[in-house]
Amino acid sequence: MKKIFLSIITSVVVLSSCNDDRINEEAEYQPMDEFYNENKPEEQEFVITSDTGSVPIVGMEGTELWGFRNILEHRNGDEVQLPYSLKLIELYSYEDMILYRMPTLASTSILESGGEVKITAWESGKELVLKSGEKYPLVLATTPTKAGMSVYHGDHPNNEFGSWDASSDGSIIIQAEKYQMHTAKMGWQNCGQAGSNNGTTDVKFSVEGKGGEFIDLYITLKDYQGLLKGNNLVVNSVPIGQNVTIVAMAKDQNDEYRLHKQEIMITDGLEIILDMQVVSETALLSTLAGL
């Protein structure tokens, strides 16, 4: 009986010791690619089989596509045949922009965004283009609208963020109840304007543990819809004096999600120590949805 009792005590001590080791072990942060791929907004596809009654095509978030087949062509100039398809990605909320890792940055200037969308057209597996002189008409879902918005085209190969570039090809936005965009090229589009600021600063971060370069950093602005993404524990070109929310997230070596969320005003030369707390995937997604 004493041997059994001692064996039970020994097992409890060993288990307790293992749990303590896990709690106290140094975090080793890992990339979150799988998390993004599983949760990012899906690309919607609409198959067009007729030239009548096909517009507007309305996306899940409310984007309206008004273009007809006669403004499209193959890259070699061939006419588009029926059926053909339109594909659409819609990013309006901070949650969706973060899950797609698509900040609102043009060069080193943060944009106030009225929505980021991607529109492409396809026939028989071949991507189509606009005919010379044509513009693709669409209406964004964002309300209310703001004056001064213009079209920014996205240079995002394979949907990996590159840059937002101000259009110089005649693309326009008409401000009405909703933004009416007429874009001279297909692909990624941003309804934006330079966000107001009183200068910018680089915000630097530090964290206990290894693999800090794998922590994904985001800064969302309170006064207007602007999103910045960091790299290697630094977020560049953050507007000074803005009230923001900082979100840092990663996975650790135990496949557990880690999160730091903080609301703060940006000051020049700001440095922040991250407190990466273990959270569930549900809690992490809830945090992003609440931004």
C-alpha positions as CSV (number, residue, x, y, z in Angstrom):
1,M,0.0,0.0,0.0
2,K,2.8,2.4,0.9
3,K,4.5,1.6,-2.5
4,I,1.3,2.5,-4.4
5,F,0.9,5.7,-2.3
6,L,4.5,6.7,-3.0
7,S,4.1,5.9,-6.7
8,I,1.1,8.2,-6.9
9,I,2.9,11.0,-5.1
10,T,5.9,10.6,-7.4
11,S,3.6,10.8,-10.5
12,V,1.9,13.9,-9.3
13,V,5.3,15.6,-8.6
14,V,6.6,14.6,-12.1
15,L,3.4,15.9,-13.7
16,S,3.5,19.1,-11.7
17,S,7.2,19.6,-12.6
18,C,6.4,19.1,-16.3
19,N,3.6,21.7,-16.1
20,D,5.8,24.2,-14.3
21,D,8.5,23.7,-16.9
22,R,6.0,24.4,-19.7
23,I,4.7,27.5,-18.0
24,N,8.1,28.8,-17.3
25,E,9.8,27.8,-20.6
26,E,11.0,30.6,-22.8
27,A,8.7,31.3,-25.7
28,E,9.9,30.5,-29.2
29,Y,7.7,32.4,-31.7
30,Q,6.7,30.8,-35.0
31,P,5.1,32.1,-38.3
32,M,1.3,32.2,-38.5
33,D,0.8,31.4,-42.2
34,E,-1.6,28.6,-41.6
35,F,-3.8,30.9,-39.4
36,Y,-4.0,33.5,-42.1
37,N,-4.7,31.0,-44.8
38,E,-7.6,29.4,-42.8
39,N,-9.2,32.7,-41.8
40,K,-8.6,35.3,-44.5
41,P,-11.6,36.4,-46.6
42,E,-12.2,34.1,-49.5
43,E,-11.9,35.1,-53.2
44,Q,-15.5,35.0,-54.6
45,E,-16.1,33.8,-58.2
46,F,-19.1,34.8,-60.3
47,V,-19.7,32.9,-63.6
48,I,-21.3,35.1,-66.3
49,T,-23.4,33.2,-68.8
50,S,-25.4,36.1,-70.4
51,D,-25.0,39.7,-71.3
52,T,-28.4,40.6,-70.1
53,G,-29.5,41.0,-66.4
54,S,-25.9,40.3,-65.2
55,V,-25.2,43.6,-63.4
56,P,-24.7,44.6,-60.7
57,I,-22.9,41.6,-59.3
58,V,-22.9,42.1,-55.5
59,G,-20.1,40.7,-53.3
60,M,-20.7,39.3,-49.8
61,E,-19.6,42.6,-48.3
62,G,-21.7,44.7,-50.6
63,T,-19.2,45.7,-53.4
64,E,-21.2,46.2,-56.7
65,L,-19.6,45.2,-60.0
66,W,-21.1,47.0,-63.0
67,G,-18.8,46.0,-65.9
68,F,-20.0,44.2,-69.1
69,R,-18.1,41.8,-71.3
70,N,-17.7,44.3,-74.1
71,I,-15.1,46.3,-72.1
72,L,-12.9,43.3,-71.7
73,E,-10.5,41.4,-74.0
74,H,-7.8,38.8,-74.0
75,R,-4.2,40.0,-73.7
76,N,-3.7,39.3,-77.4
77,G,-6.8,41.3,-78.3
78,D,-9.2,38.4,-78.9
79,E,-12.8,38.9,-78.0
80,V,-14.2,37.4,-74.8
81,Q,-16.7,34.6,-75.2
82,L,-19.4,33.4,-72.8
83,P,-19.2,32.1,-70.2
84,Y,-16.5,34.1,-68.4
85,S,-16.0,34.7,-64.8
86,L,-15.3,37.6,-62.4
87,K,-13.3,37.1,-59.2
88,L,-13.6,39.5,-56.2
89,I,-11.8,40.0,-52.9
90,E,-13.3,42.6,-50.5
91,L,-11.4,44.1,-47.5
92,Y,-13.2,46.8,-45.6
93,S,-12.7,46.1,-41.9
94,Y,-9.5,46.1,-39.9
95,E,-10.1,42.4,-39.3
96,D,-10.2,41.5,-43.0
97,M,-7.2,43.8,-43.8
98,I,-5.1,42.1,-41.1
99,L,-6.2,38.6,-42.0
100,Y,-5.1,39.3,-45.6
101,R,-2.0,41.1,-44.4
102,M,-2.8,44.1,-46.5
103,P,-2.0,47.4,-44.8
104,T,-2.9,50.9,-46.2
105,L,0.6,52.1,-46.9
106,A,1.6,54.1,-50.0
107,S,5.4,54.3,-50.1
108,T,6.0,55.7,-46.6
109,S,2.6,57.5,-46.2
110,I,-0.3,55.9,-44.5
111,L,-3.6,56.1,-46.4
112,E,-7.0,56.7,-45.1
113,S,-8.9,53.9,-46.8
114,G,-12.5,53.6,-47.9
115,G,-11.9,49.9,-48.9
116,E,-9.5,47.6,-50.6
117,V,-10.8,45.3,-53.3
118,K,-9.4,43.1,-56.0
119,I,-11.3,42.5,-59.3
120,T,-10.1,40.1,-62.0
121,A,-11.8,38.6,-65.0
122,W,-11.2,35.2,-66.6
123,E,-12.1,33.1,-69.6
124,S,-11.0,29.4,-70.0
125,G,-8.3,29.9,-67.3
126,K,-6.9,33.0,-69.0
127,E,-6.9,36.4,-67.2
128,L,-8.6,39.2,-69.1
129,V,-7.7,42.9,-69.4
130,L,-9.6,46.1,-70.1
131,K,-9.8,47.3,-73.6
132,S,-7.8,50.5,-74.4
133,G,-9.6,53.5,-73.1
134,E,-12.1,51.6,-71.1
135,K,-12.6,51.8,-67.3
136,Y,-14.2,49.1,-65.0
137,P,-17.1,50.6,-63.0
138,L,-17.7,49.4,-59.4
139,V,-19.4,50.8,-56.3
140,L,-17.8,50.2,-52.9
141,A,-19.9,49.3,-49.8
142,T,-18.4,52.0,-47.5
143,T,-20.7,54.6,-46.0
144,P,-20.5,57.4,-45.2
145,T,-18.1,58.7,-47.8
146,K,-15.5,61.4,-47.5
147,A,-14.3,64.0,-50.0
148,G,-10.8,63.9,-51.5
149,M,-10.6,60.1,-52.1
150,S,-8.8,58.8,-55.2
151,V,-7.8,55.5,-56.8
152,Y,-4.6,53.7,-55.7
153,H,-3.6,50.6,-57.6
154,G,-2.1,47.7,-55.7
155,D,1.2,46.2,-56.8
156,H,0.7,42.9,-54.9
157,P,2.1,39.9,-56.8
158,N,0.4,36.7,-55.6
159,N,-1.6,38.8,-53.2
160,E,1.5,39.5,-51.1
161,F,1.5,43.2,-50.1
162,G,3.8,45.3,-52.2
163,S,2.7,48.9,-52.3
164,W,-0.3,51.1,-53.1
165,D,0.5,53.5,-55.9
166,A,-1.6,56.6,-56.8
167,S,-3.2,56.1,-60.2
168,S,-2.1,58.3,-63.1
169,D,-4.1,56.6,-65.8
170,G,-7.4,58.4,-65.5
171,S,-9.0,56.2,-62.9
172,I,-11.5,58.2,-60.8
173,I,-13.8,58.1,-57.8
174,I,-17.1,59.9,-57.7
175,Q,-18.2,60.7,-54.2
176,A,-21.9,60.0,-53.8
177,E,-23.9,58.0,-51.2
178,K,-21.2,55.4,-51.9
179,Y,-17.8,55.6,-53.6
180,Q,-18.3,55.0,-57.4
181,M,-14.9,53.9,-58.7
182,H,-14.0,53.8,-62.4
183,T,-10.6,52.1,-62.7
184,A,-8.4,51.9,-65.8
185,K,-6.9,48.6,-64.8
186,M,-8.0,45.4,-63.2
187,G,-6.5,43.9,-60.0
188,W,-6.1,45.4,-56.6
189,Q,-7.7,48.8,-55.9
190,N,-7.8,51.1,-52.9
191,C,-10.1,54.0,-52.4
192,G,-7.8,56.3,-50.4
193,Q,-6.2,59.6,-49.5
194,A,-3.1,60.6,-47.5
195,G,-4.0,60.4,-43.8
196,S,-3.5,63.5,-41.7
197,N,-0.5,63.5,-39.4
198,N,1.9,65.8,-37.6
199,G,5.0,63.9,-38.6
200,T,5.8,60.2,-38.2
201,T,8.1,58.0,-36.1
202,D,9.3,54.4,-36.0
203,V,7.8,52.4,-33.1
204,K,10.2,49.8,-31.8
205,F,9.3,46.7,-29.9
206,S,11.1,44.2,-27.6
207,V,10.0,40.9,-26.3
208,E,11.2,38.0,-24.1
209,G,11.9,34.8,-25.9
210,K,13.2,33.7,-29.3
211,G,12.0,34.3,-32.8
212,G,10.7,37.9,-32.2
213,E,11.0,38.4,-36.0
214,F,8.1,36.1,-36.4
215,I,5.7,38.2,-34.3
216,D,3.2,40.0,-36.6
217,L,2.7,43.7,-35.6
218,Y,-0.2,45.8,-36.6
219,I,-1.2,49.4,-35.7
220,T,-4.8,50.6,-36.4
221,L,-5.7,54.2,-36.2
222,K,-8.7,55.6,-34.3
223,D,-9.4,58.8,-36.2
224,Y,-9.5,57.3,-39.6
225,Q,-9.3,53.9,-41.3
226,G,-5.5,53.4,-41.6
227,L,-3.5,50.2,-41.0
228,L,0.2,49.8,-40.6
229,K,2.1,46.4,-40.5
230,G,5.5,46.0,-38.9
231,N,8.5,43.9,-39.6
232,N,11.3,42.6,-37.4
233,L,9.9,44.3,-34.2
234,V,9.6,47.7,-35.9
235,V,6.6,49.6,-37.3
236,N,7.7,52.4,-39.6
237,S,6.1,55.7,-40.5
238,V,3.5,55.8,-37.6
239,P,1.7,59.2,-37.4
240,I,2.8,61.1,-34.2
241,G,-0.1,62.2,-31.9
242,Q,-2.6,59.6,-33.2
243,N,-4.5,57.4,-30.8
244,V,-4.0,53.8,-32.0
245,T,-4.5,50.1,-31.1
246,I,-1.4,47.9,-31.3
247,V,-1.9,44.3,-32.0
248,A,1.1,41.8,-31.8
249,M,0.4,38.1,-32.5
250,A,2.3,34.9,-33.1
251,K,2.3,31.2,-32.5
252,D,4.7,29.6,-30.0
253,Q,6.6,26.3,-30.0
254,N,3.6,24.6,-28.4
255,D,1.3,25.7,-31.3
256,E,-0.5,28.1,-28.9
257,Y,-1.5,31.6,-30.0
258,R,0.1,34.6,-28.3
259,L,-1.4,38.1,-28.3
260,H,-0.5,41.6,-27.1
261,K,-3.1,44.3,-27.5
262,Q,-2.6,47.9,-26.3
263,E,-4.3,51.2,-26.9
264,I,-1.9,54.1,-26.8
265,M,-1.1,57.6,-28.2
266,I,1.9,57.6,-30.5
267,T,4.9,59.8,-29.3
268,D,8.2,60.4,-31.1
269,G,10.7,57.5,-30.5
270,L,8.1,55.3,-28.8
271,E,9.4,51.9,-27.6
272,I,7.1,49.2,-26.3
273,I,7.8,45.9,-24.4
274,L,5.4,43.2,-25.6
275,D,3.6,41.0,-23.1
276,M,2.6,38.0,-25.3
277,Q,-0.2,36.2,-23.5
278,V,-1.5,32.8,-24.5
279,V,-5.0,33.0,-26.1
280,S,-7.3,30.7,-28.0
281,E,-7.8,31.0,-31.7
282,T,-11.4,32.0,-31.0
283,A,-10.3,34.8,-28.6
284,L,-7.7,36.0,-31.2
285,L,-10.3,36.2,-33.9
286,S,-12.7,38.0,-31.6
287,T,-10.0,40.6,-30.8
288,L,-9.5,41.2,-34.5
289,A,-13.3,41.5,-35.1
290,G,-13.5,44.1,-32.4
291,L,-10.9,46.5,-33.8
